[in-house]
Amino acid sequence: MKTMAALVRSPGAAFTIEEVELDAPRDDEILVRIAAVGVCHTDLVAQQGAMPLSMPAVLGHEGAGVVIATGAAVTKVSSGDRVALTFRSCGRCERCHGRDPAYCYTMPALNYVGARPDGSKAIRQAGAAVSSNFFGQSSFAGHALAYEQNVVKLPPDMPFELAAPLGCGVQTGAGGVMLALACPRGSSLLVTGGGAVGLSAVMGGAHQGCAPIIVVEPMAARRDLALELGATHVIDPGADTDLAAQVRAIVPNGVDFAFDTTGRPDIHAAVMSALAPKGVLGIVGIPPPGAPMPGALGTVLMLGQTVRGIIEGDSDPDVFLPRLVELWRAGRLPLEKLVQVFPFAEINEAIAAQHRGDCVKVVLEVGSGEP
């Protein structure tokens, strides 16, 4: 079928909205009419050429919309179901059977390479293959092919534009604190970076009952929003070069948990100096190639500290995304305060606005989602 998609033709190039040809769903595939899709930092990393996929490519991995067709082997959803799309896992390996699909043994092959596992690509243009299947969806498009492992049904009252960010950014931030770090009530939490993932971590920390919750963010508007969402303290990293001292002025013994969304080695080093004994640093921000593990090994050993990477918040989407929807319904996950909606055709302008700090989380309105 023909559909419109946002293509990136070469590393660093702007997105262009063009018509492409999308395969009909295979037996294990689900055709979704995309209503809304979030723009995640990982999409922009891939746009710059830092992912193992060839270009041109269709990216996008926070899609939401309506199922309009399913392959013969699909039983989880049917035509007309409202769904959110998330990362893909195999559903068969030990990690998946252990309800730990974010660490599926085939995660890289299923999400990052721009093709099906058999090497085929689901999108073409003028007979030439276009990289597809990004995170098992490539949802910067009017339609996307997804799979049972990466679709989650949505209730009728969940708006598509708020459901879309659940697929990656929100589940990464909230899940990072609620699931991966599992911060107990009364524990101290430091969040470095006040973008969509960091602010989702703040909301997760507030839900967990963390206190204090400290956010480090250079943009004043985002610091203000962090306080509105549950942070107890905010720090402007430009105001003082000694970040660890600023944190210890609030928590003299150091923080129990830290959650980094920046990927910056200098921030990692400062955070390690602000960790309490047995403190844990969870990292979700993508670091530069070759970045070393943070912290002096002797200090980490002496203080019993932990440094760990976190993928997708350690989420099992079938379990955690419905939980996030319930928190939204209860007013405890006010996604409306993060999201700004832009027309799909304005994808490049929307990304520029996010870079400037004009908005926190860009969601692109693609269509109604109705067949």
Residue, then its C-alpha position, 0 to 999 in steps of 0.5 A: m500500500k502507499t502511505m506518506a512517511a518522513l524519510v532521512r536520506s543521509p546522516g544528518a539530513a533533514f526529514t522529508i515527507e514523501e510517498v512510499e510503498l509499504d508491504a502488506p502484513r505478513d502472518d506475524e505482522i500488524l498494520v496500524r494506521i498511525a494517529a500520533v507519534g512521539v519524537c525521541h532522542t533515539d530517533l535523532v541519534a539514528q538520524q545522525g547516522a549513529m545506528p547500524l541501519s542504511m539510509p534512506a530510512v523511516l524512523g519513529h518508535e513511539g507510534a499510536g493508532v488503530v489496527i486496520a489489518t492483521g496477519a493470519a498468526v496474530t491473535k493479540v489484537s484485531s482490526g479496530d483496536r486502538v494501540a500504542l507501539t513500543f520496542r520489539s522483543c522476540g517473546r521466546c528467549e529466556r529474558c522474554h520468558g522471564r518478563d524482562p523483554a527490554y533485555c531480549y537477546t535479539m533486542p539489537a537485531l529487532n530494533y536497530v538495524g532497519a530490517r526484518p530478521d530475515g534481512s528484508k525491508a518492508i518499505r520501498q520507494a520507486g522499487a528501491a528498498v528503504s530501511s524499515n522496522f525501526f523498533g519494530q515499527s518505523s512509525f514516522a509514517g501514515h501506516a506502520l507494520a508492528y508485531e504482537q510483542n510491541v503493541v499494547k491495547l489502549p482504552p477508549d479514553m486515552p488520547f493518541e497524542l498522550a499514549a504515543p510517548l508511553g512507548c519509549g520516553v515515558q516508560t524509560g523515565a518513569g520505569g527507570v525509577m519505579l522498576a529498574l531502580a525501584c526507589p523505596r519511599g523516603s529515598s533520595l533521588l537525583v535526576t540529571g536532565g529535565g527533558a521528557v525522560g528526566l521529567s517522567a523520572v521525576m513523576g515516577g519518583a513522586h509516585q514512589g514517595c522519594a524525598p528529596i527529588i533533585v533535578v539538574e537542568p539548565m533551562a529555567a522553564r524546565r526547572d519550574l516544570a520539574l517542581e510542578l511535577g514533584a521535584t523538591h529542589v532544582i539546580d542550574p548547572g550553569a550557576d556553579t561548576d561544583l555540581a556534587a557540592q550543590v547536591r551535598a548541600i541538600v543531602p549531606n550524606g549523598v543521594d541514594f539514587a541518581f538517574d542520568t538522561t544526559g549521557r555526558p561523562d562530566i555529569h557522570a563524574a559529578v554524580m558519582s561524587a554526589l552518591a551516598p554509600k551503596g548509592v546507585l547510578g542508573i544511566v539512560g542517556i546515550p554517551p559518546p563512543g568510547a566513554p569510560m565507566p564513571g567513578a573511581l573503582g576504589t571508591v566504588l568498591m569502598l562505598g559499595q556503589t552501583v553503576r548500571g545501564i537501563i533500557e526502556g525502564d526495565s519495562d514489560p510493556d504489556v504490564f507497565l503501559p496499562r499501569l501508566v495509563e491508570l496513573w494518568r487517569a488518576g492525575r498522577l502522570p500529567l502527560e499533558k504538561l510535557v506534550q506539545v503537538f505539531p502537524f506531521a509535516e512540521i517534523n523538522e520545525a518541531i525538532a528545532a523547537q524542542h532543541r531550543g527548549d520551546c517544548v519538552k516532548v514533541v508529538l506529531e499528529v499524523g492522522s485520525g487513526e480511523p480506517 
